[in-house]
Amino acid sequence: MLEIVYQDQYLVAINKPLGLLVHRSSIAADAHEFALQMVRDQIGMTVYPVHRLDRKTSGLLVFALNSRVAAKLKTIFEDPQTQKAYAAIVRGYFPDEVVVDYPLTNDRGKTQDALTHFKTIKRSELSIPFGKFDTSRYSLIEAYPKTGRMHQIRKHLNHLRHPIIGDRPHGCNKQNRLFKERWNMTTMLLHAKQLEFMHPISKEQLVLKAKPFGEFKRMREVLKLD
């Protein structure tokens, strides 16, 4: 059963587990379960996707319950007033705050403006040698994407040289190998934790929150970032 964070007669929001696709895709022929079908079967209603969440990313995912609401929500989610907050664990000591305005090229070769705000929540240093360093440093951060480009947060963090732990292909292969060998950790540590947007019908401001899953919490404790 998927965790339902919010539901009314117009929309439903779930806390999507990492590894679950939103819907069928030709680039993931190995997948047999999809959030769209699972939510539909769980609530017994047709659902309509209104935004994306990477397969490797966990967290808040919203579906509309009819096509009219879906169209309204898509417009609302493109509005700068809609606030999206993600939590991530990255390599290195991250800056206190930084804004990344760096265009990204999508899988069709189109270059688009992309803007993300980042803020550090906590940093840690472990007595684990890595490369030429005697210790390993990590940061728990929050990301606030202001545009909705494919893999935007992942690509922007790689651009800053602070890749997300467990990210492939935008991360650090050596760090990912360290986490797999030392902690048997192979998932990407990126979680969509909060959504704040205007309800498409009532016009009230909704603030939805989703707690991270076990692996994110485990690594936060292991890395002394809790």
C-alpha positions in Angstrom: 0.0 0.0 0.0 1.3 3.5 -0.9 1.2 6.2 1.8 -1.5 8.7 1.0 -0.5 12.1 2.3 -3.6 14.0 1.2 -6.8 13.2 -0.6 -10.1 15.0 -1.5 -12.6 14.7 -4.3 -10.2 16.6 -6.7 -6.7 15.3 -6.1 -4.6 12.8 -4.2 -1.0 13.1 -3.1 1.3 10.1 -2.2 4.7 9.6 -0.7 6.3 7.8 -3.6 8.9 5.2 -2.6 12.3 5.4 -4.4 12.6 3.1 -7.3 9.0 3.4 -8.4 8.2 4.9 -11.8 5.3 7.4 -12.1 4.0 5.6 -15.2 5.1 3.2 -18.0 8.2 4.3 -19.9 10.1 2.9 -22.9 13.4 3.7 -21.1 12.6 1.4 -18.2 11.3 -1.8 -19.7 12.4 -3.7 -16.6 9.7 -2.1 -14.4 6.4 -3.9 -13.6 4.9 -1.6 -11.0 3.9 2.1 -11.6 2.7 4.7 -9.2 -0.2 5.7 -11.5 -1.7 2.2 -11.6 -1.0 1.5 -8.0 -2.8 4.7 -6.8 -5.7 4.0 -9.2 -6.1 0.5 -7.8 -5.7 1.6 -4.2 -8.4 4.3 -4.3 -10.5 2.8 -7.0 -10.5 5.9 -9.2 -8.9 7.0 -12.4 -5.9 9.3 -11.7 -4.1 11.8 -13.9 -0.4 12.7 -13.5 0.3 16.4 -13.2 4.1 16.6 -12.6 7.1 14.3 -12.7 9.3 12.7 -10.0 12.4 10.7 -11.0 12.3 6.9 -10.5 15.3 7.3 -8.1 13.7 10.1 -6.2 11.2 9.5 -3.3 8.6 11.8 -2.0 5.5 13.9 -2.8 3.7 13.1 -6.0 0.3 14.6 -6.9 -2.4 13.1 -9.1 -5.6 14.8 -10.2 -8.9 12.9 -10.1 -10.3 14.3 -13.4 -8.9 15.8 -16.5 -10.2 19.3 -15.8 -8.4 19.4 -12.4 -5.3 17.9 -14.1 -5.1 20.8 -16.5 -5.5 23.4 -13.7 -2.9 21.7 -11.6 -0.3 21.6 -14.4 -0.7 25.3 -14.7 -0.4 25.8 -11.0 2.7 23.6 -10.8 4.4 25.8 -13.4 3.6 29.0 -11.4 6.6 30.4 -9.5 4.3 30.8 -6.5 4.3 27.0 -6.2 7.0 26.0 -3.7 8.8 22.7 -4.0 11.3 21.6 -1.4 13.7 18.6 -1.6 16.1 17.1 0.9 19.4 15.7 -0.3 22.7 14.4 1.1 25.7 15.5 -1.0 29.5 15.2 -1.1 31.6 17.8 0.6 30.9 20.9 2.7 28.1 22.7 0.9 27.8 26.5 1.0 25.4 28.0 3.5 23.2 29.2 0.6 23.7 29.4 -3.1 21.5 30.1 -6.2 22.3 28.2 -9.4 21.2 29.8 -12.6 22.6 27.4 -15.1 20.8 26.3 -18.4 20.3 22.6 -19.0 20.0 20.5 -22.1 17.2 17.9 -22.2 17.2 14.5 -23.8 15.9 16.0 -27.1 18.9 18.4 -27.3 16.9 21.5 -26.3 18.7 23.9 -23.9 16.4 25.6 -21.3 16.9 28.1 -18.5 17.1 26.4 -15.1 17.1 28.0 -11.6 17.5 26.3 -8.2 18.0 27.7 -4.7 20.0 25.6 -2.2 20.5 25.9 1.5 22.6 23.8 3.9 20.9 22.2 6.9 23.9 20.4 8.5 27.4 19.3 7.7 29.6 16.5 9.0 33.1 15.1 8.8 33.9 11.4 9.3 37.2 9.8 10.0 37.0 7.8 6.8 39.9 8.4 4.4 38.9 9.1 0.8 41.2 9.7 -2.1 44.0 12.2 -1.0 42.0 13.3 2.0 42.2 11.8 5.6 38.5 12.4 6.2 35.1 12.4 4.3 32.8 15.4 4.4 29.1 15.4 3.7 26.2 17.9 3.9 22.4 17.6 4.4 20.8 20.3 2.2 17.5 21.5 0.9 16.8 22.4 -2.7 14.1 24.7 -4.1 13.8 24.3 -7.8 12.2 27.4 -9.5 12.0 25.7 -12.9 11.1 22.1 -13.7 13.8 20.7 -15.9 14.6 17.0 -16.2 17.1 16.0 -13.5 17.5 19.7 -12.6 18.5 19.3 -9.0 20.8 16.4 -9.8 22.5 18.2 -12.6 22.9 21.5 -10.7 24.5 19.8 -7.8 26.9 18.0 -10.1 27.7 21.4 -11.7 28.6 22.7 -8.2 30.8 19.6 -7.6 28.6 18.5 -4.7 26.9 15.5 -6.3 24.1 13.7 -4.5 25.2 10.5 -2.9 23.9 7.5 -4.8 23.2 9.4 -8.0 24.0 7.7 -11.3 25.0 9.0 -13.8 25.2 12.6 -12.4 27.0 11.7 -9.2 30.5 10.5 -8.1 31.3 6.9 -9.0 34.0 6.7 -6.3 31.7 7.9 -3.6 28.9 5.6 -4.7 31.3 2.7 -4.6 32.4 3.7 -1.1 28.8 3.7 0.1 28.0 0.4 -1.5 31.1 -1.3 0.0 31.0 0.2 3.4 27.3 0.6 4.1 25.6 -1.5 1.4 23.8 1.7 0.3 23.0 2.0 -3.4 19.9 4.3 -3.5 20.0 8.0 -4.4 19.6 10.3 -1.4 17.1 12.8 -2.8 13.6 13.2 -1.3 10.7 15.5 -2.3 9.8 16.6 1.2 7.3 19.5 0.8 4.9 21.0 -1.7 3.1 24.3 -1.2 0.5 25.3 -3.8 -2.9 26.7 -4.4 -5.8 24.2 -4.5 -7.2 24.2 -8.0 -10.8 24.4 -6.9 -11.0 25.9 -3.3 -8.1 28.3 -3.9 -6.8 27.6 -0.4 -3.1 27.2 0.1 -2.1 23.6 0.6 1.2 22.6 2.4 1.9 18.9 2.0 4.8 17.1 3.7 6.3 13.7 3.3 8.8 12.0 5.6 11.8 10.3 4.0 12.0 6.6 3.8 14.3 4.3 5.9 17.4 4.4 3.8 17.5 8.2 3.8 17.0 8.2 7.5 19.6 5.5 8.0 22.3 7.3 6.1 21.5 10.6 7.9 22.3 8.8 11.1 25.4 7.0 9.8 26.8 10.3 8.4 25.9 12.2 11.6 23.5 14.5 9.8 20.4 13.8 11.9 
